[in-house]
Amino acid sequence: MNGRAQAAWSAVALVVALGGTNPLVRVLIAVISLDLLLTQAPPGRSLRPVLLGVTLAGAAATVLNLLLAHVGRDVIVSLPDGIPILGGPITIESAAFGISTGLGLVAAILAVAPLSLVLAPHELLDAFPTGLERSAIVVATALNLVPAIRRSAAGVIEAQQLRGHRSRGPTLWREILVPVILTAIENSLQLAEAMEARAFGSGRRSRWEPAALDGLGRLTLASAAVAFVLAVAARLAGADLDWQPYPSLTVPNVPPLILAACLVLAIPWLPWHGRMRWNRTDGEQ
């Protein structure tokens, strides 16, 4: 996958998902982005951490809005007013808007997740213009920080188990946290030394071979461009992109142009394109 094509697709998907508060649009973007991850993620790369993270983020946003937004006509239960912040009516409308907010987080995270889970670090660097190479390094390093810490923590836990260590409770976290932090510091020093040894910052970044725009990359870039035009056209045409459940709950309506933009974004990841990248032999890539 070409880095710039994937970055353009993620940016447009993010704009469509967050350009309004319509939960159905956010569901569509989340499903399309998940399909992208399932079809294009390298073999052996686990999607469980990101799926667990988006589930927790969406659930947290839903619960917070449910407990803090005391507006709406359809009351589920009323908490005593004496309870600070939480006291007041719990309504169906606040739950619905919380779900919409949670879906926005889920769609946004899944839309940008391919930049870390699908692209290799050098492909992510190629996604940035030449003048933003330093920013690209920062972004690539940040996106790879969490997976690196997770691998380090898994290695520490496995090493302790092999040595027969069976600590529980807060002691276990302390015994994991200290070596993980020390390992992260050591890895950062090694990265800095490697960058200095390669004369980072002394001139324009060189490439072993230029980033090629293959058939899937062209299709991805074209779908992103068309979807962006459709989203802008929907906004200029005055389409109602926002949804409000207050004061009473209503069914969200997806504008045709936004629905078309979502369908266009799904074209590169349709079943007949499944695993186009990873099922090919090295010679065919």
C-alpha positions in Angstrom: 0.0 0.0 0.0 1.3 3.4 -0.9 1.7 5.6 2.2 0.3 8.7 0.7 -2.8 6.9 -0.7 -3.5 5.4 2.7 -3.0 8.7 4.5 -5.3 10.5 2.1 -8.0 7.7 2.6 -7.7 8.0 6.4 -7.9 11.8 6.3 -11.1 11.7 4.2 -12.7 9.0 6.3 -11.9 11.1 9.4 -13.5 14.1 7.8 -16.7 12.2 6.9 -16.9 10.6 10.3 -16.4 13.8 12.3 -18.0 16.2 9.8 -21.3 15.7 11.5 -22.9 14.0 14.4 -24.9 11.4 12.5 -24.4 8.0 14.2 -25.3 6.0 11.1 -22.5 7.7 9.1 -20.1 6.9 11.9 -21.2 3.3 11.9 -20.5 3.1 8.2 -17.0 4.6 8.5 -16.2 2.3 11.4 -17.3 -0.8 9.5 -15.4 0.2 6.3 -12.3 1.0 8.4 -12.5 -2.3 10.2 -12.8 -4.1 6.8 -9.7 -2.3 5.7 -7.8 -3.5 8.7 -9.1 -7.1 8.3 -8.1 -7.3 4.6 -4.9 -5.3 4.6 -3.2 -5.9 8.0 0.0 -8.0 7.7 -0.4 -11.7 8.6 0.2 -12.3 12.2 -0.5 -8.7 13.4 -3.1 -8.8 16.1 -6.0 -6.4 15.9 -7.2 -7.3 19.4 -5.5 -4.3 21.2 -7.0 -1.7 18.9 -10.5 -3.3 19.0 -10.4 -3.5 22.8 -9.3 0.1 22.9 -12.0 1.4 20.7 -14.6 -0.6 22.5 -13.5 0.8 25.9 -13.4 4.4 24.5 -16.8 4.1 22.9 -18.3 2.6 26.1 -16.7 5.3 28.3 -18.1 8.1 26.1 -21.5 6.6 26.2 -21.6 6.1 30.0 -20.2 9.6 30.7 -22.8 11.3 28.6 -25.5 9.1 30.0 -24.6 10.1 33.6 -23.8 13.7 33.0 -26.3 15.0 30.5 -29.6 15.3 32.4 -31.7 16.4 29.5 -34.4 14.8 27.4 -38.0 13.9 27.7 -37.9 10.1 28.1 -36.6 9.5 31.6 -35.2 6.0 32.4 -34.5 6.7 36.1 -33.9 9.7 38.3 -30.9 9.8 40.7 -31.2 11.8 43.9 -30.4 15.4 43.4 -28.1 15.3 46.4 -25.5 13.2 44.4 -22.9 15.7 43.1 -22.8 16.0 39.2 -24.6 12.6 38.8 -27.8 13.6 40.4 -30.8 14.1 38.1 -32.8 12.3 35.4 -31.1 9.6 33.3 -32.8 9.8 29.9 -33.0 7.8 26.7 -31.9 10.9 24.7 -28.7 11.3 26.7 -27.9 7.6 26.2 -28.5 7.9 22.4 -26.3 11.0 22.2 -23.6 9.2 24.3 -23.7 6.3 21.8 -23.3 8.7 18.9 -20.3 10.3 20.7 -18.8 6.9 21.3 -19.3 5.9 17.7 -17.5 9.1 16.7 -14.5 8.0 18.8 -14.6 4.5 17.4 -14.9 5.7 13.8 -12.0 8.2 14.2 -9.7 5.7 15.8 -10.4 3.0 13.3 -10.0 5.5 10.4 -6.4 6.3 11.4 -5.5 2.9 12.8 -4.2 1.7 9.3 -1.5 4.3 9.5 0.0 2.2 12.3 -1.3 -1.3 11.7 -1.2 -1.5 7.9 1.7 0.7 6.9 5.3 0.0 7.7 7.3 2.8 9.3 9.0 3.7 6.0 5.7 3.7 4.2 4.3 6.1 6.8 7.2 8.4 6.3 6.5 8.4 2.6 3.0 9.6 3.3 4.3 13.0 4.4 5.5 15.7 2.0 9.2 16.3 1.7 9.1 19.5 3.9 7.5 17.6 6.8 10.1 14.8 7.1 10.8 15.7 10.8 7.1 15.7 11.6 6.8 12.3 9.9 9.6 10.9 12.1 7.8 12.1 15.2 4.4 10.7 14.1 5.9 7.3 13.0 7.8 7.0 16.3 4.7 7.9 18.3 2.5 5.4 16.5 5.0 2.7 17.1 5.5 3.6 20.8 2.4 1.8 22.2 2.9 -1.5 20.3 6.6 -1.5 21.4 5.6 -0.9 25.0 3.0 -3.7 24.8 5.6 -6.1 23.3 8.1 -5.1 26.0 5.5 -5.7 28.8 4.5 -9.1 27.3 8.2 -10.1 27.2 8.8 -9.0 30.8 5.7 -10.9 32.0 6.8 -14.0 30.1 10.3 -13.8 31.5 9.0 -13.5 35.0 6.7 -16.5 34.5 9.5 -18.6 33.2 11.5 -17.8 36.4 8.6 -19.0 38.5 7.5 -15.5 39.6 3.9 -15.4 40.8 3.4 -11.9 42.3 -0.1 -10.5 42.5 -1.8 -7.1 43.0 0.1 -3.8 43.1 3.5 -5.5 43.5 3.0 -7.2 40.1 2.5 -3.8 38.3 5.5 -2.3 40.0 7.7 -5.3 38.9 6.4 -4.9 35.4 6.4 -1.2 35.1 10.1 -0.6 36.1 11.7 -2.9 33.5 9.3 -1.8 30.8 10.2 1.9 31.5 13.9 1.1 31.5 13.5 -0.9 28.3 11.7 2.0 26.6 14.4 4.4 27.6 17.1 2.0 26.3 15.2 1.6 23.0 14.9 5.4 22.6 18.6 5.8 23.1 19.3 3.1 20.5 16.9 4.8 18.1 18.7 8.2 18.6 22.1 6.6 18.1 20.8 4.8 14.9 19.4 8.1 13.6 22.7 9.9 14.3 24.7 7.2 12.7 22.7 7.6 9.6 23.2 11.4 9.6 19.6 12.2 10.3 18.9 15.9 9.7 22.0 16.5 7.7 20.1 16.6 4.4 17.1 15.3 2.5 16.1 11.8 3.5 17.3 9.2 1.0 15.3 6.1 -0.1 16.3 2.6 -1.0 13.7 2.6 -3.7 10.9 5.1 -4.4 7.4 4.5 -3.1 5.5 2.9 -6.0 1.8 3.7 -6.6 0.3 0.3 -7.5 -3.2 -0.5 -8.6 -4.6 -0.7 -5.1 -2.9 2.6 -4.2 -4.4 4.3 -7.2 -7.8 2.9 -6.4 -7.5 4.0 -2.8 -6.4 7.5 -3.8 -9.2 7.9 -6.3 -11.8 6.7 -3.9 -10.6 9.2 -1.3 -10.7 12.1 -3.8 -14.2 11.3 -5.0 -15.5 10.8 -1.4 -14.0 14.2 -0.4 -15.7 15.9 -3.3 -19.0 14.3 -2.4 -18.6 15.3 1.3 -17.8 18.9 0.3 -20.7 18.9 -2.1 -23.0 17.7 0.6 -21.9 20.6 2.9 -22.3 23.2 0.1 -25.7 21.8 -0.8 -26.9 22.4 2.8 -27.4 18.8 3.7 -28.2 18.2 7.3 -25.1 16.4 8.6 -25.9 16.8 12.3 -28.2 14.7 14.4 -29.6 15.8 17.8 -31.7 13.5 19.9 -32.9 16.3 22.1 -35.5 17.1 23.3 -37.0 13.9 22.0 -35.4 11.0 20.2 -35.7 10.9 16.4 -34.3 8.5 13.7 -31.2 9.9 12.0 -31.3 10.4 8.3 -28.2 9.9 6.1 -27.9 12.5 3.3 -27.6 10.7 -0.1 -24.3 12.5 -0.9 -22.7 11.4 2.4 -24.0 7.8 1.9 -22.4 7.9 -1.6 -19.1 9.1 -0.1 -19.1 6.2 2.4 -19.8 3.7 -0.4 -17.0 5.1 -2.5 -14.6 4.8 0.4 -15.5 1.1 0.7 -14.7 0.3 -2.9 -11.0 -0.6 -2.4 -11.8 -3.0 0.4 -14.7 -4.9 -1.2 -14.4 -8.7 -1.1 -13.0 -9.1 -4.6 -10.0 -6.9 -3.6 -9.5 -9.0 -0.4 -5.9 -9.3 0.7 -4.7 -7.8 -2.6 -1.5 -6.8 -0.9 -0.5 -9.8 1.1 -1.6 -12.7 -1.1 0.8 -11.8 -3.9 4.2 -13.2 -4.2 7.2 -10.9 -3.8 7.8 -10.8 -7.5 4.3 -9.7 -8.2 4.3 -6.9 -5.7 
